[in-house]
């Protein structure tokens, strides 16, 4: 079964400086994270806060989901930490 992203939830972890989101392969939930530096590669901003990082994520879901699917196809168990190299 293919990885899909029916749950639009995402959250920012300020301590780890990553945005978390979840994909599903059938009924199996898979956790993904995107660190701030990877989001900055997608769209550079000088100062960031939780809202601006989540906005970058939301505006680039297709790109992020595509990178997540590619990472998942290579390493199906996780955890899945997308890096700037994934973009």
C-alpha positions in Angstrom: 0.0 0.0 0.0 1.2 3.5 -0.7 2.0 6.2 1.9 -0.7 8.9 2.2 -1.3 11.9 4.3 -5.0 12.2 5.2 -4.2 13.8 8.5 -3.3 17.5 8.0 -2.0 17.8 11.5 1.5 19.2 12.1 3.2 20.6 15.2 6.3 22.5 16.0 8.6 21.3 18.7 10.6 24.4 19.8 13.1 22.3 21.9 14.1 20.1 18.9 13.4 22.8 16.3 11.5 20.5 14.1 8.0 20.3 12.6 6.4 16.9 13.1 3.7 15.4 10.8 2.3 11.9 10.2 1.7 9.7 7.2 -0.1 6.4 6.9 0.6 3.2 5.1 -2.7 1.4 5.4 -3.5 1.6 9.1 0.2 2.0 10.1 1.0 5.5 11.3 4.5 6.8 10.3 6.0 9.8 12.0 8.1 12.4 10.1 10.0 15.5 11.1 11.4 18.4 9.2 14.1 20.6 11.0 14.1 24.3 10.8 17.2 24.4 8.5 15.4 22.2 5.9 12.3 24.5 6.0 14.7 27.4 5.5 16.0 25.8 2.4 12.4 25.7 1.1 11.8 29.3 2.0 14.4 31.5 3.6 13.2 33.9 6.3 15.4 36.0 8.6 13.5 35.6 11.8 11.2 32.7 12.5 8.7 31.7 15.1 6.2 28.8 15.3 3.6 30.4 13.1 6.0 31.3 10.3 7.5 27.8 10.3 4.1 26.2 10.2 3.1 28.6 7.4 6.2 27.5 5.3 5.2 23.9 6.0 1.5 24.5 4.9 2.5 26.4 1.8 4.8 23.6 0.7 2.9 20.4 1.7 3.2 18.9 -1.8 7.0 19.2 -1.8 7.3 18.0 1.8 5.0 15.0 1.2 6.8 14.1 -1.9 10.1 14.1 0.0 8.6 12.1 2.8 7.2 9.5 0.4 10.6 9.2 -1.3 12.4 8.8 2.1 9.7 6.2 3.2 10.2 4.2 0.0 13.9 3.8 0.8 13.5 3.1 4.6 10.1 1.8 5.4 10.4 1.5 9.2 11.5 5.0 10.4 11.9 7.3 12.2 11.8 9.6 9.2 13.9 12.8 9.7 13.8 14.8 6.5 16.9 17.1 6.1 17.8 19.9 3.8 19.3 17.3 1.5 15.8 15.9 0.9 14.7 19.1 -0.8 
